[in-house]
């Protein structure tokens, strides 16, 4: 978390002018950073925030599938970039995200009625409350109870992990992600009961069976293809559900948040623009799945309990990030440079528009583990 959505990393590979040119051409097509910018395995609007993350630091030499744990190093300070290096650290994301750096969709109160004032988008209290509401909802959907051991797939900066042990009463929270910079930030906090591992879910070997599983913005990248067929997409998604079954105990529940194709759909021009950009920076392919394909892939492995889409929440979250980013412009430019601000602003604006226009939506699902894969028998 995810992400969204979600930790940092191609912005420094582009010069400003080509980026602005690409953005102006591609965003007019209704494209958004989520699928255009960075399918790699982080937190949407999970997918959306993920894109922003993917644009702000360099991934050229970063191992993608390393399996290792992180221990706090004396004097370690986030990613440790020099102030004038142009690289960004966790502090960058805190200027416009919430304090936990939850780069995925928050859950907001009902949309104000016409003629009434909406929320103050730059007020941190509103964003903090929306993200905490989301964390509580994920715990509820996953059936988390005190004393449980919980797995977070795509944990990002670890906001969900800390919430699990500090607020939900989990005995332990184990997170995996491919973003080693974000995991170092988690380890630096040294929250009791929290452990993280740098691993792709496709190669992850669980150290134990978990009571519950939570995943935010991991399934967007499951197909590893720019234009998967329905069969390819379902097969890839099924692989995730099969692995989650192996990682979990009998009777486990799972909460999943995933950006999926919205009512307006994704245009070929949108997908192609994203492919060209990601190939420039050795990005990992991936396309948001359709919601029916997600449910088909789970059939017989995990029983769907609830399905809810919340595109308005994604739009509101990104609008809040964008407003806060602009409000912090002076600080961001002084510390991380003009390019970091401009590129992040372009991505967030494009993502907001894409969700509001229906190119993507966000699905929040809960599942119950079936007795044996393929039988569909509840446990």
C-alpha positions in Angstrom: 0.0 0.0 0.0 -1.4 0.2 -2.5 -1.7 1.6 -5.3 -2.1 3.0 -5.9 -1.8 2.3 -5.4 2.4 2.4 -5.1 7.5 3.7 -4.4 9.2 5.9 -6.6 11.0 6.0 -9.7 11.2 7.0 -13.3 10.9 10.7 -13.1 14.6 11.3 -13.1 14.9 9.3 -16.3 13.1 11.9 -18.4 14.0 15.4 -19.4 11.2 18.0 -18.7 10.4 18.9 -22.3 9.8 15.4 -23.7 7.7 14.5 -20.7 5.5 17.6 -21.0 5.1 16.9 -24.7 4.1 13.3 -24.1 1.7 14.3 -21.3 -0.1 16.8 -23.4 -0.5 14.4 -26.2 -1.5 11.4 -24.2 -3.7 13.0 -21.5 -5.9 14.4 -24.2 -6.7 10.8 -25.1 -8.1 10.3 -21.6 -5.0 8.4 -20.6 -3.9 8.2 -17.0 -0.8 7.4 -15.2 -2.2 4.3 -13.7 -1.8 2.0 -16.6 0.2 4.3 -18.7 3.0 5.1 -16.4 3.9 2.3 -14.3 2.8 -1.2 -14.0 5.3 -2.6 -11.5 3.8 -3.7 -8.2 2.9 -1.1 -5.8 0.2 0.8 -4.4 -4.2 3.0 -6.8 -5.7 5.1 -6.3 -3.4 2.5 -5.8 -2.7 2.2 -9.3 -2.9 5.9 -9.7 -0.5 6.8 -6.9 1.6 4.0 -8.0 2.2 5.8 -11.2 3.2 9.0 -9.4 5.6 6.9 -7.3 7.0 5.4 -10.4 7.8 8.7 -11.8 9.9 10.2 -9.1 12.9 8.1 -8.6 15.3 6.0 -10.7 14.9 2.3 -11.1 17.6 1.6 -13.6 19.7 -0.5 -11.3 17.1 -1.7 -8.8 16.6 -5.4 -8.5 13.0 -6.3 -9.3 12.6 -9.8 -7.8 15.1 -9.9 -5.0 14.1 -11.8 -1.9 15.6 -10.3 1.2 14.7 -8.7 4.5 15.7 -5.2 5.7 17.1 -4.3 9.0 17.3 -0.8 10.3 20.8 0.6 9.8 22.2 3.1 12.2 21.7 6.6 10.9 19.6 5.5 8.0 17.4 8.3 6.7 14.7 7.2 4.3 16.3 6.7 0.9 19.2 9.0 1.9 19.4 11.2 -1.2 21.3 14.5 -1.2 19.0 17.5 -1.0 20.2 18.8 -4.4 20.3 15.4 -6.1 16.9 15.5 -7.7 16.0 12.2 -6.1 13.0 12.0 -3.9 12.4 10.3 -0.5 9.5 9.5 1.8 9.4 13.1 2.9 8.5 14.1 -0.7 5.4 11.9 -0.6 4.4 13.2 2.8 4.1 16.7 1.4 1.0 15.7 -0.6 -0.1 12.3 0.7 -1.1 11.4 4.2 1.3 10.9 7.1 1.3 7.1 6.6 2.0 7.6 2.9 -1.0 5.5 1.9 -0.8 5.7 -1.9 -4.2 4.2 -2.6 -7.8 5.3 -2.6 -9.1 6.8 0.6 -12.8 6.4 1.6 -14.5 9.7 1.8 -17.9 10.8 3.3 -20.8 11.0 0.9 -20.4 13.6 -1.9 -21.8 17.0 -0.8 -25.3 17.9 -2.1 -25.5 20.5 -4.8 -25.1 24.0 -3.3 -23.2 22.8 -0.3 -19.5 23.3 0.3 -17.2 20.4 -0.4 -14.2 19.4 1.6 -11.1 21.5 1.8 -8.7 19.5 -0.4 -5.6 21.0 1.2 -6.7 20.2 4.7 -4.6 17.3 5.9 -7.3 16.2 8.4 -9.7 15.2 5.6 -7.1 13.1 3.9 -5.9 11.5 7.1 -9.5 10.5 8.0 -10.2 9.1 4.5 -7.1 6.9 4.6 -7.8 5.7 8.1 -11.4 4.9 7.0 -9.9 2.8 4.1 -7.5 0.9 6.4 -10.3 0.0 8.8 -12.5 -1.1 5.9 -9.8 -3.4 4.5 -9.3 -4.9 8.0 -13.1 -5.5 8.2 -13.2 -7.1 4.8 -10.3 -9.4 5.6 -11.9 -10.4 8.9 -8.9 -9.2 10.9 -9.2 -9.9 14.6 -6.9 -9.4 17.5 -4.1 -12.0 17.7 -4.1 -12.8 13.9 -1.1 -13.0 11.6 -1.8 -11.0 8.5 0.0 -10.8 5.1 0.0 -7.6 3.1 0.8 -8.1 -0.6 2.1 -4.9 -2.1 2.7 -3.1 1.2 4.5 -0.1 -0.1 5.5 2.3 2.7 3.7 0.1 5.3 0.8 2.2 6.4 -1.4 -0.9 6.4 1.2 -2.9 8.3 1.5 -0.4 11.1 -2.3 -0.1 11.3 -2.7 -3.8 11.6 -0.5 -4.2 14.7 -1.2 -0.8 16.4 -4.9 -0.4 15.7 -6.4 -3.7 14.6 -4.7 -5.8 17.2 -2.9 -8.2 14.8 -0.1 -10.2 16.4 2.0 -9.7 13.4 1.9 -8.1 10.0 4.1 -9.3 7.2 4.5 -7.2 4.0 6.0 -7.9 0.6 6.7 -5.5 -2.2 9.3 -5.1 -5.0 10.1 -1.5 -4.0 13.1 -1.9 -1.8 13.3 1.9 -1.1 9.8 1.8 0.5 10.7 -1.3 2.5 13.7 0.4 3.9 11.4 3.2 5.1 9.2 0.6 6.8 12.2 -1.1 8.5 13.5 2.2 9.7 10.4 2.7 11.8 11.0 -0.7 13.4 7.3 -1.1 14.4 7.1 -4.2 16.8 5.3 -7.0 15.0 6.0 -5.7 11.5 8.3 -7.5 9.1 8.9 -6.9 5.4 10.5 -8.7 2.5 11.5 -7.5 -0.9 9.8 -10.1 -3.1 7.5 -10.3 -6.1 4.3 -12.2 -5.2 4.9 -14.6 -8.1 8.1 -15.9 -6.4 7.2 -15.3 -2.7 7.5 -18.2 -0.3 5.5 -17.5 2.8 7.3 -18.1 6.1 4.1 -19.2 7.7 0.4 -19.7 6.9 -1.5 -16.5 7.5 -5.0 -15.9 9.1 -5.8 -13.1 6.6 -4.5 -11.6 3.4 -4.8 -8.0 2.2 -3.7 -6.8 -1.2 -3.8 -3.3 -2.7 -2.8 -2.6 -6.2 -1.0 -5.8 -7.0 -3.4 -7.4 -9.5 -3.0 -4.5 -12.0 0.3 -6.0 -13.0 -0.7 -9.7 -13.0 -0.9 -10.1 -16.8 2.6 -8.7 -17.4 1.3 -7.8 -20.9 0.2 -4.6 -22.6 -2.7 -6.3 -24.4 -3.5 -9.6 -22.8 -6.3 -11.8 -24.1 -9.1 -12.7 -21.8 -7.7 -16.1 -21.3 -4.2 -14.8 -20.6 -5.6 -12.3 -18.1 -7.7 -14.8 -16.2 -4.8 -17.3 -16.1 -2.5 -14.7 -14.6 -5.0 -13.5 -12.1 -5.8 -17.1 -11.2 -2.1 -17.6 -10.3 -2.4 -14.9 -7.7 -5.5 -16.5 -6.1 -3.8 -19.9 -6.1 -0.8 -18.5 -4.4 -2.9 -16.6 -1.8 -4.6 -19.9 -1.1 -1.2 -21.5 -0.4 -0.2 -18.6 1.9 -3.3 -18.7 4.1 -4.9 -20.9 6.7 -8.2 -22.8 6.4 -11.1 -20.3 6.8 -9.0 -17.3 5.9 -10.5 -14.2 4.4 -8.9 -11.8 1.9 -9.5 -8.1 1.0 -8.4 -6.9 -2.4 -8.4 -3.4 -3.8 -7.6 -3.2 -7.5 -7.9 -0.6 -10.3 -10.0 -2.1 -13.1 -11.2 -1.0 -16.5 -13.9 1.6 -16.0 -17.2 2.1 -17.7 -15.6 4.2 -20.5 -12.9 1.7 -21.1 -9.2 2.1 -22.2 -8.4 3.3 -25.7 -5.7 1.6 -27.8 -3.9 5.0 -28.0 -3.8 5.2 -24.2 -2.3 1.7 -23.8 0.2 2.4 -26.6 1.3 5.7 -25.0 1.9 4.0 -21.7 3.9 1.1 -23.3 6.2 3.5 -25.1 6.9 5.5 -22.0 7.6 2.4 -19.8 9.8 0.8 -22.4 11.9 3.9 -22.3 12.7 3.2 -18.6 12.6 -0.6 -18.6 9.2 -0.6 -16.9 7.3 -3.7 -16.3 4.2 -4.3 -18.5 0.7 -4.5 -17.1 -2.8 -3.5 -17.9 -5.7 -3.0 -15.4 -7.9 -6.1 -15.6 -11.7 -6.2 -16.0 -13.7 -6.9 -12.9 -15.5 -9.9 -14.4 -12.1 -11.4 -15.2 -11.0 -10.9 -11.5 -14.1 -12.8 -10.3 -13.7 -15.5 -12.9 -10.1 -16.1 -11.8 -11.1 -16.5 -8.2 -13.8 -19.1 -8.9 -13.3 -22.3 -6.9 -10.4 -20.9 -5.0 -11.7 -17.9 -3.1 -15.4 -17.3 -2.7 -16.5 -13.7 -3.4 -18.3 -12.2 -0.4 -18.7 -8.5 -1.3 -17.9 -6.4 -4.4 -17.9 -2.6 -4.4 -16.6 -0.1 -6.8 -15.7 3.4 -5.7 -14.6 5.6 -8.6 -15.7 8.8 -6.8 -13.4 8.0 -3.9 -10.5 7.5 -6.2 -11.2 10.8 -8.0 -11.5 12.6 -4.7 -8.3 11.1 -3.3 -6.3 12.1 -6.4 -7.8 15.6 -6.4 -6.7 16.0 -2.8 -3.2 14.8 -3.6 -3.0 17.2 -6.5 -4.3 20.2 -4.5 -1.8 19.4 -1.7 1.0 19.0 -4.2 0.3 22.4 -5.7 0.0 24.0 -2.2 3.5 22.7 -1.4 5.0 23.7 -4.7 7.5 26.1 -3.2 8.8 23.5 -0.7 8.9 20.8 -3.3 10.8 22.9 -5.9 13.3 24.1 -3.3 14.1 20.6 -2.0 13.5 18.2 -4.9 13.5 20.4 -8.0 11.1 21.9 -10.5 11.0 18.6 -12.6 9.8 16.6 -9.6 7.0 19.0 -9.1 5.9 19.3 -12.7 6.0 15.6 -13.5 4.1 14.7 -10.4 1.5 17.4 -11.1 1.0 16.2 -14.7 0.5 12.6 -13.6 -1.9 13.3 -10.8 -4.0 15.6 -12.9 -4.2 13.0 -15.6 -5.1 10.3 -13.2 -7.8 12.4 -11.6 -9.3 13.1 -15.0 -9.2 9.4 -16.1 -11.0 8.3 -13.0 -13.6 11.0 -13.2 -14.2 10.3 -16.9 -14.5 6.6 -16.3 -11.4 5.1 -18.0 -10.7 3.3 -14.7 -12.5 2.6 -11.5 -11.5 1.0 -8.3 -12.9 -2.3 -7.0 -12.9 -3.3 -3.3 -13.6 -7.0 -2.8 -13.7 -9.5 0.0 -13.2 -13.2 -0.4 -13.4 -16.4 1.8 -10.9 -19.2 1.2 -12.3 -22.3 -0.4 -11.5 -25.7 1.1 -9.5 -27.0 -1.9 -8.6 -25.0 -5.1 -11.0 -25.9 -7.9 -13.8 -27.3 -5.7 -15.4 -24.1 -4.6 -16.3 -25.7 -1.3 -16.4 -23.2 1.5 -14.3 -23.9 4.6 
